[in-house]
Amino acid sequence: MTLKEILEITWLSLLVSGFAIGLAMLAGLPATVVLYLKKFRGKRLIISLVNTGMGLPPVVVGLFVAILFWRTGPLGFLNMMYTPAAMVIAQFIIALPLVIGLSLAAFEQVDREILLQARALGATNRQTVFLLFKESRMGQLAAIIAAFGGVISEVGAVMMVGGNLKNYTRVLTTSIVQETRMGNFSSAIYLAIILLALSFLVNWFLTSLQQKGVSRWKGPSWK
């Protein structure tokens, strides 16, 4: 395996997982705010489904996404099977319950008296939500890290919907499996080290970003 191939595989791994986590945050964090602050019929059922989804086997996700985008499937006309886009969708489905479930757990640790005091001081809905995220920032960071770790290390789903095609859909995890099957253990070990290093660097970056945000935060203005 050449250096160019390794760089392409590493970049695709980061790109696919990054897009999946970004989409999961865009969809999951607003949904978490609604689940935490609003009361509506079926709320317990939705939370139970989210908690179930946190332990959903990735290979099951891969199966349903594959059925959805297969040529004879309901979305087969999109021709997305065995593409990076299908891999992003599979990883998004895996990450979404983790983002919502862990973020909701972080919200539950926030003292509701703080939110009531903010309301009493005239905080708007936007300021209240901002305060909620600020008070649960460590839990939110844990949610993002857990979701990223869950998707970038996933094998079954991305292999089922991506096909592990060379120079197109092959990522670090599927490459490790491929090299191991071929008996190229040295290449598999190198790729595993890259995967571990990549996970560490992303987590280090997120932690540093969160710490900088905390040091610069001066609190919302309620006047």
Phi, psi and omega per residue, in radians:
M1 nan 2.213 -3.082
T2 -1.433 2.870 3.111
L3 -1.089 -0.648 3.130
K4 -1.083 -0.755 3.126
E5 -1.108 -0.727 3.141
I6 -1.106 -0.740 3.130
L7 -1.137 -0.703 3.120
E8 -1.126 -0.744 3.131
I9 -1.132 -0.764 3.136
T10 -1.111 -0.765 -3.141
W11 -1.103 -0.756 -3.139
L12 -1.133 -0.695 3.106
S13 -1.025 -0.823 -3.130
L14 -1.172 -0.676 -3.117
L15 -1.155 -0.847 -3.107
V16 -1.117 -0.844 -3.123
S17 -1.177 -0.648 3.117
G18 -1.105 -0.791 3.099
F19 -1.096 -0.733 -3.130
A20 -1.090 -0.772 3.136
I21 -1.180 -0.712 3.112
G22 -1.049 -0.788 3.110
L23 -1.150 -0.676 3.126
A24 -1.122 -0.642 3.098
M25 -1.224 -0.752 -3.138
L26 -1.080 -0.654 -3.139
A27 -1.548 -0.622 -2.995
G28 -1.401 -0.710 -3.076
L29 -1.156 -0.787 3.047
P30 -1.079 -0.664 3.110
A31 -1.117 -0.635 3.122
T32 -1.156 -0.709 3.105
V33 -1.058 -0.757 3.127
V34 -1.116 -0.784 3.139
L35 -1.083 -0.599 -3.080
Y36 -1.420 -0.739 -2.991
L37 -1.618 -0.458 -3.043
K38 -1.749 2.632 3.021
K39 -1.988 2.192 -3.119
F40 -2.707 2.817 -3.130
R41 -1.194 2.353 3.135
G42 1.564 0.102 -3.108
K43 -1.091 -0.783 3.140
R44 -1.094 -0.653 3.123
L45 -1.116 -0.768 3.140
I46 -1.101 -0.751 3.128
I47 -1.116 -0.670 3.091
S48 -1.115 -0.687 3.103
L49 -1.150 -0.684 3.096
V50 -1.095 -0.804 3.135
N51 -1.099 -0.642 3.075
T52 -1.154 -0.714 3.141
G53 -1.110 -0.460 3.123
M54 -1.117 -0.455 3.113
G55 -1.893 0.277 -3.100
L56 -1.190 2.223 3.132
P57 -1.087 2.229 -3.125
P58 -1.002 -0.568 -3.130
V59 -1.150 -0.518 3.067
V60 -1.195 -0.716 3.067
V61 -1.047 -0.800 3.112
G62 -1.037 -0.673 3.136
L63 -1.089 -0.845 -3.087
F64 -1.235 -0.626 3.074
V65 -1.169 -0.679 3.096
A66 -1.099 -0.760 3.100
I67 -1.087 -0.664 -3.102
L68 -1.148 -0.705 -3.048
F69 -1.800 0.072 3.086
W70 -1.110 2.746 -3.063
R71 -0.923 -0.641 -3.137
T72 -1.661 0.079 -3.131
G73 -1.406 3.012 -3.091
P74 -1.104 -0.467 3.121
L75 -2.019 0.399 -3.122
G76 -1.104 -0.462 -3.121
F77 -1.144 -0.270 3.138
L78 -1.373 -0.249 3.124
N79 0.939 0.801 -3.119
M80 -1.745 -0.071 -3.138
M81 -1.166 2.440 -3.113
Y82 1.057 0.780 3.075
T83 -2.302 2.769 3.053
P84 -1.026 -0.547 3.132
A85 -1.081 -0.724 3.106
A86 -1.134 -0.614 3.102
M87 -1.161 -0.702 3.092
V88 -1.073 -0.759 -3.140
I89 -1.097 -0.759 3.132
A90 -1.100 -0.779 3.135
Q91 -1.203 -0.578 3.074
F92 -1.073 -0.759 -3.137
I93 -1.136 -0.628 3.108
I94 -1.212 -0.714 -3.046
A95 -1.358 -0.553 -3.021
L96 -0.998 -0.869 3.116
P97 -1.095 -0.578 3.108
L98 -1.150 -0.772 3.124
V99 -1.100 -0.830 -3.101
I100 -1.187 -0.843 -3.061
G101 -1.109 -0.817 -3.117
L102 -1.276 -0.591 3.082
S103 -1.178 -0.695 3.108
L104 -1.127 -0.702 3.085
A105 -1.097 -0.642 3.099
A106 -1.177 -0.698 3.090
F107 -1.069 -0.673 -3.097
E108 -1.140 -0.376 3.128
Q109 -1.431 -0.181 -3.137
V110 -1.363 2.348 3.106
D111 -1.193 2.052 -3.110
R112 -1.113 -0.368 3.105
E113 -1.085 -0.571 3.120
I114 -1.120 -0.743 3.123
L115 -1.170 -0.679 3.112
L116 -1.147 -0.669 3.094
Q117 -1.142 -0.689 3.109
A118 -1.095 -0.730 3.096
R119 -1.090 -0.731 -3.131
A120 -1.128 -0.513 3.133
L121 -1.493 0.037 3.050
G122 1.685 0.325 3.140
A123 -1.162 2.443 3.079
T124 -1.371 3.019 3.093
N125 -1.037 -0.730 -3.141
R126 -1.111 -0.755 3.134
Q127 -1.172 -0.616 3.109
T128 -1.151 -0.751 3.102
V129 -1.125 -0.703 3.100
F130 -1.068 -0.747 3.110
L131 -1.107 -0.687 3.122
L132 -1.060 -0.787 3.122
F133 -1.177 -0.650 -3.137
K134 -1.118 -0.767 -3.107
E135 -1.219 -0.390 -3.112
S136 -1.943 0.398 -2.997
R137 -1.035 -0.670 -3.130
M138 -1.164 -0.672 3.086
G139 -1.173 -0.646 3.097
Q140 -1.133 -0.721 3.093
L141 -1.080 -0.733 3.108
A142 -1.084 -0.643 3.123
A143 -1.127 -0.773 -3.136
I144 -1.156 -0.764 -3.138
I145 -1.110 -0.760 -3.139
A146 -1.126 -0.727 3.137
A147 -1.149 -0.755 3.132
F148 -1.119 -0.773 3.113
G149 -1.086 -0.602 -3.134
G150 -1.216 -0.644 -3.065
V151 -1.518 -0.654 -3.082
I152 -1.269 -0.369 3.128
S153 -1.698 0.083 -3.060
E154 -1.412 2.499 -3.096
V155 -2.069 -0.920 -2.965
G156 -0.999 -0.901 -3.056
A157 -1.143 -0.804 -3.086
V158 -1.189 -0.533 3.102
M159 -1.262 -0.621 -3.124
M160 -1.232 -0.692 -3.085
V161 -1.713 -0.303 3.135
G162 -1.749 -0.493 3.083
G163 1.408 -0.082 3.127
N164 0.989 0.801 -3.112
L165 -1.425 2.251 -3.103
K166 -1.073 2.365 3.125
N167 1.106 0.329 3.139
Y168 -2.500 -1.004 -3.098
T169 -2.174 0.155 -3.111
R170 -1.411 2.163 3.130
V171 -2.023 -3.115 -3.035
L172 -1.054 -0.816 -3.070
T173 -1.144 -0.775 -3.141
T174 -1.221 -0.534 3.083
S175 -1.179 -0.674 3.103
I176 -1.077 -0.770 3.109
V177 -1.079 -0.780 -3.119
Q178 -1.087 -0.816 -3.120
E179 -1.157 -0.629 3.117
T180 -1.165 -0.743 3.113
R181 -1.073 -0.591 -3.126
M182 -1.443 -0.082 -3.139
G183 1.467 0.146 3.128
N184 -1.549 1.264 -3.027
F185 -1.189 -0.557 3.125
S186 -1.126 -0.755 3.110
S187 -1.136 -0.693 3.130
A188 -1.102 -0.687 3.133
I189 -1.168 -0.749 3.103
Y190 -1.025 -0.788 -3.139
L191 -1.142 -0.655 3.108
A192 -1.125 -0.699 3.103
I193 -1.111 -0.721 3.105
I194 -1.089 -0.729 3.129
L195 -1.088 -0.767 3.116
L196 -1.136 -0.735 3.136
A197 -1.137 -0.703 3.127
L198 -1.112 -0.764 3.110
S199 -1.075 -0.737 3.134
F200 -1.114 -0.787 -3.093
L201 -1.122 -0.719 3.124
V202 -1.150 -0.767 3.121
N203 -1.131 -0.683 3.090
W204 -1.103 -0.729 3.114
F205 -1.098 -0.798 -3.140
L206 -1.108 -0.705 3.123
T207 -1.144 -0.749 3.129
S208 -1.125 -0.720 3.126
L209 -1.097 -0.725 3.134
Q210 -1.148 -0.705 -3.131
Q211 -1.168 -0.667 3.088
K212 -1.135 -0.689 3.115
G213 -1.105 -0.661 3.129
V214 -1.169 -0.730 -3.086
S215 -1.199 -0.496 -3.105
R216 -1.631 -0.219 -3.071
W217 -1.253 2.225 -3.115
K218 -1.922 0.038 3.116
G219 1.588 2.630 3.137
P220 -1.276 2.651 3.101
S221 -1.672 2.174 -3.113
W222 -1.912 0.179 -3.104
K223 -1.598 nan nan
